[in-house]
Amino acid sequence: MEKQKQTASLHLVSAFLAMEPTDCVMSYARSLGGGSVTVDVQRFIWDHCISKAIGKCHAPYLKNFLKKLILEIESNRDDVLDELYELYSEFMISLKDDNTVKGNVRALKYISFLFPDDASCEDAMVRKMVVPLHCSLNMLEGDTGCSIWPASLFMSEFILSFPDMFSSKTCFEVGSGVGLVGICLSHVKASKVKCLHLPWECASESILQGLKPDIILGADVIYDPLCLPHLVRVLSILLDKTKSSSQLPRVGCDGAIGSSHGHSDGCGSRDVVAACDSAGNAGPIEHPMAYISSVIRNANTFDHFLALVNEANLAITDLTGTLQPASLLPYMQSYDRSSMRLFKLSSK
Ligand SMILES: C[S@@+](CC[C@H](N)C(=O)[O-])C[C@H]1O[C@@H](n2cnc3c(N)ncnc32)[C@H](O)[C@@H]1O
């Protein structure tokens, strides 16, 4: 298959499985068909997207996608595959409501990270890492930790782009949400992943000191001014170099949840993911450091965070622009990387 079609088919399947907006999936379908959704493209969609998703994918999403697909094919006066009509009519009977994002609906999304093997080569194959995750479809319903926020996509790209930075390190994520970052840490050889319920307000100093991570991670955790003092307290204990991993005896990881699958705790996701390598050891690292990915929605909230960081005697560096992760989610049109910021924090 020529390169352009290969890319369009890969993006089509990846976008569909990640439940990207149906218009985005349709654009890849058109591009695969050279401008229209031909019978061959319909067959491809049936074989590689729909038939694999039946019973697993969120049914209203599938129904909505089928509706768009059929309408577009009909409006071009092309033939529609019988299978598409049949499945859509089944949904017409079984699913009365067209609203895909009503209430606190959870769905299984598959996030595909695409690694080009050799970008300079025309026929380069693409390696894929697919992460299934149960998440909320509505960011405004339920706890914020039930959705996948763009900052965790960015943090995941960061980890997967620079695996050596994390592979032999004990890592600890604050505010892990549905756990995508922990799964990526596990992929780069932090083989044991453990979920802790650890509200920042009541995480005791002794528990935090016992964790001794080399690297602390946080994706989209700077947004609530009331929580920020607690978050900064947690960070400053974890970053305290006088009690860091290089100064204190290391605690090994226990064998809790070794998950390479999406995991949602369903309890508001005030959880933390800790990860270490298979031997429970980390590679040499001078002092612990934290990486925080964030969208700055409110400048005052962010300035408040900076002031607290300064009061806590922590150093913060803006790495945006200097440490750019590879773009591993090129099909995800809903993900705006341009608004992402990456910060490094350490103890002064
Ligand atoms: C916007 S979500 C980001 C989730 C995930 N990191 C992502 O980017 O998809 C913020 C996360 O911080 C957690 N969180 C917020 N306040 C917290 C607190 N006081 N203690 C512990 N976790 C908190 C939430 O439960 C949620 O998991």
The ligand as an SDF file (V2000), in Angstrom:
LIG
                    3D

 27 29  0  0  0  0  0  0  0  0999 V2000
   -7.4150   17.1870   35.7980 C   0  0  0  0  0  0  0  0  0  0  0  0
   -7.2200   15.6170   36.5530 S   0  0  0  0  0  0  0  0  0  0  0  0
   -5.8090   14.9930   35.7000 C   0  0  0  0  0  0  0  0  0  0  0  0
   -5.8180   13.5050   35.6760 C   0  0  0  0  0  0  0  0  0  0  0  0
   -4.6910   12.8840   34.8760 C   0  0  0  0  0  0  0  0  0  0  0  0
   -3.3970   13.2400   35.4200 N   0  0  0  0  0  0  0  0  0  0  0  0
   -4.7790   13.3170   33.4290 C   0  0  0  0  0  0  0  0  0  0  0  0
   -4.0410   14.2510   33.0480 O   0  0  0  0  0  0  0  0  0  0  0  0
   -5.5740   12.7350   32.6750 O   0  0  0  0  0  0  0  0  0  0  0  0
   -6.5310   16.0140   38.1550 C   0  0  0  0  0  0  0  0  0  0  0  0
   -6.1710   14.8140   38.9800 C   0  0  0  0  0  0  0  0  0  0  0  0
   -5.6740   15.2700   40.2360 O   0  0  0  0  0  0  0  0  0  0  0  0
   -6.3640   14.5730   41.2870 C   0  0  0  0  0  0  0  0  0  0  0  0
   -6.4770   15.4660   42.4410 N   0  0  0  0  0  0  0  0  0  0  0  0
   -7.0270   16.6910   42.4780 C   0  0  0  0  0  0  0  0  0  0  0  0
   -6.9810   17.1840   43.7300 N   0  0  0  0  0  0  0  0  0  0  0  0
   -6.3790   16.2310   44.4910 C   0  0  0  0  0  0  0  0  0  0  0  0
   -6.0400   16.1330   45.8730 C   0  0  0  0  0  0  0  0  0  0  0  0
   -6.3090   17.1210   46.6860 N   0  0  0  0  0  0  0  0  0  0  0  0
   -5.4300   15.0120   46.2880 N   0  0  0  0  0  0  0  0  0  0  0  0
   -5.1270   13.9930   45.4420 C   0  0  0  0  0  0  0  0  0  0  0  0
   -5.4220   14.0300   44.1260 N   0  0  0  0  0  0  0  0  0  0  0  0
   -6.0500   15.1330   43.6560 C   0  0  0  0  0  0  0  0  0  0  0  0
   -7.7390   14.2760   40.6880 C   0  0  0  0  0  0  0  0  0  0  0  0
   -8.3860   13.2120   41.3540 O   0  0  0  0  0  0  0  0  0  0  0  0
   -7.3550   13.8990   39.2660 C   0  0  0  0  0  0  0  0  0  0  0  0
   -6.9400   12.5550   39.1980 O   0  0  0  0  0  0  0  0  0  0  0  0
  1  2  1  0
  2  3  1  0
  2 10  1  0
  3  4  1  0
  4  5  1  0
  5  6  1  0
  5  7  1  0
  7  8  2  0
  7  9  1  0
 10 11  1  0
 11 12  1  0
 11 26  1  0
 12 13  1  0
 13 14  1  0
 13 24  1  0
 14 15  1  0
 14 23  1  0
 15 16  2  0
 16 17  1  0
 17 18  1  0
 17 23  2  0
 18 19  1  0
 18 20  2  0
 20 21  1  0
 21 22  2  0
 22 23  1  0
 24 25  1  0
 24 26  1  0
 26 27  1  0
M  CHG  2   2   1   9  -1
M  END
$$$$
